Amino acid sequence: MKQAVRKTVTKTLTNKIEERLFWAFLGLFLVMLGLYFYFISASIVNVLIREEAEIDIARVGSGLSTIETAYLAKKNIIDADYAQTLGFHLDAKAYFVTHTTRGLTINQ
């Protein structure tokens, strides 16, 4: 009789441990599955964002080249003769600013 009670108690404990292990592994599996889908969707979103950024970079580069072309065209128009027609004149004496560096001493 005692041995039968021991077997049922042991079986009950074993069944409870197996049940807890089953639920723990099931929970772990579901968490891993959720993380898998999260990382896959995050990767897809990052690829889409990168493609949009590349399109924006190409558009900005195209606009920049258009502006640069216009700048170079206008830059070539301006010369000394054009400046004189606008009222500017060439100064014969040029003034330059110099900067004397002092050491890190207190003496002046």
MODELLER restraints for C-alpha pairs under 7 A, 6 or more apart:
rsr = mdl.restraints
at = mdl.atoms
